[in-house]
Amino acid sequence: MGSIKGVLWAAVIANMAVIFLFSAQPAEQSEKLSRSVTRKIVDTLTEADQNTVEDANAPIRKYAHFLLYLSLGLLTTLAIERTVPQKRIAVVWAAALALCLLYAVSDEAHQLFVAGRGGKALDVLIDGGGSLAGSGAVVARRIFAAKIKF
């Protein structure tokens, strides 16, 4: 395994591990962490009361899903691209998205077994959107680089 390829796959696995660890938190612990992060974000942006934190908590949780899977999509696409560089970019993109979506579904299924948690189809859609954005950035870079001929 080449050094950059190994680093990329290690980063993919680390990203998946972070997602798994967040999903393994019981609902009460997850909510506590989420509210503390939301409080810091809201306090940084504005003077807020408890209602503002409550209102912002759910959207910030969804953004966190999106961003975690954006990074997973980006890293997975780069890792697959390095692993099978001769493949057409469409094949690399499809493989990366499939892997990310499979992980998103398995993550939501995992949450069914965690105290107070549950799997949500909406979260899989948000995760898929993040994966699509991350992998799409890699694909766009590759297409742009091919047209410019760096």
N, C-alpha and C positions, 0 to 999 in steps of 0.2 A: 504494500500500500504506500503510495507516494505521500510525502509529508503534508502537503496542503489538503489532499483528499482525506487523509486520516484526521486532520484537524477539523475539516468540515463535517465529517461523519460524527466525530466526537461532540461537536457543537449541536448537531441534530439530536443526538441522544441526550445531551445535557438539557436542551430545550424541552424535550419530551419528559425528562425527569422532573423538571420544574413544574410543568403542567400537571404531572401525576401527583406531585407532593401537594400542590394547591388543591387538587380534587380530592385528595385523601383526608383533608381537614374536615372534621365534623362541622355541621352547619353553624353552630354557635361560634366556634373558633374562626371559621371563614368570615362570618359576618363581622366579628370584632376586628379582624385584620382589615377587612374591606372598609369599614367605617373609619378606622384610623387613617387609612390612606386617603379616603375621600375628604376627611377633615383637613388633612395637610394640603391637599389640592385646593379645596375651597378657600381655606385661610390664606393661601398664597395669592389667589386670584381676587378675592374680595373679602370684605368683612361679612361674616356669615353667622346666622343663628342655627340652632339645631334643626329647624325645618329645612333650611337650605342644604344641610348635610344629608338629611333624609331624602330630599328630592333628587340630589345629585348622586346618591349611592348606586342606584340601579343602573343608570347610564354609564357610570364610571366602571362598574363591574363588566358591562358589555364591551366597553372600549378595551378593557384589559384582555378579555377573550380575543378580540380582534387583533390586538397588538402581539399577544403571545403566538397566535397562529400566523400572523404576518411574518414574524421572524422565523417560525418553523417552515413556512412556505419558501421563504427566501433561502434559508440554509439548505433545505432538502433539495431544492432545484439546483443550487450550486453544487451540492455533493453528488447528485445524480449526473449532472453535466460533466463533472470531473471524472466520474467513474466510467461513463460510457460516452466519451466526447464525440465519437463518430456518429452517434444517433442524431436524427433530425430533432430540431428544437421542439417540435410538436410532441414527439414521443417523450422527450425529457419532461416537458411541461405536464403531459397527461400522467406520467408515472409519479411525479412529485405531488400533483393534486390528489391522485388516488391514495397515495400513502398518507398525506395530511388528513384527508377526509376519513379514511379508515381509522386513523388515530383519534380524530374528533369523535367519531361514533363510539369507539372503545372507551374513550374518556367519559362520555356521558353514561355509558353502560356501567363503568366503574363506580360512578357516583350513586348508582342505585343501591350499592352495598355499603355506603358511608352514612353514618348516623345523621338523620335530618336532611340529607341531600336527596336529589333526584335528577334523573337525566332529562334534558329538555331539547326538543327538536330545534327550537329557536337558537339555542347555543350552538348546535351543529351548523346551522345556517350562518351564524356570525363567524364561527371558526372557519368555515369554508370561504367566506368573504375575505377574511384576513389572509388565508392561504393563497387565495387567488391573487390578492394584491401583492403579496410578497413574491410569489413565483412569477407573476406578471412583470414585476420590476426586472427580474433576471432576464426574462425573455425579451423585454423591450431593450435592455442593454445589449443583448446579443444581436438583435436585429439592427439596432442603431450602429453598433460597431462594425457589422458586416457591410452596411451601406456606406459608412464613412471610410472604411479600410485604414484603420489606425496602423 
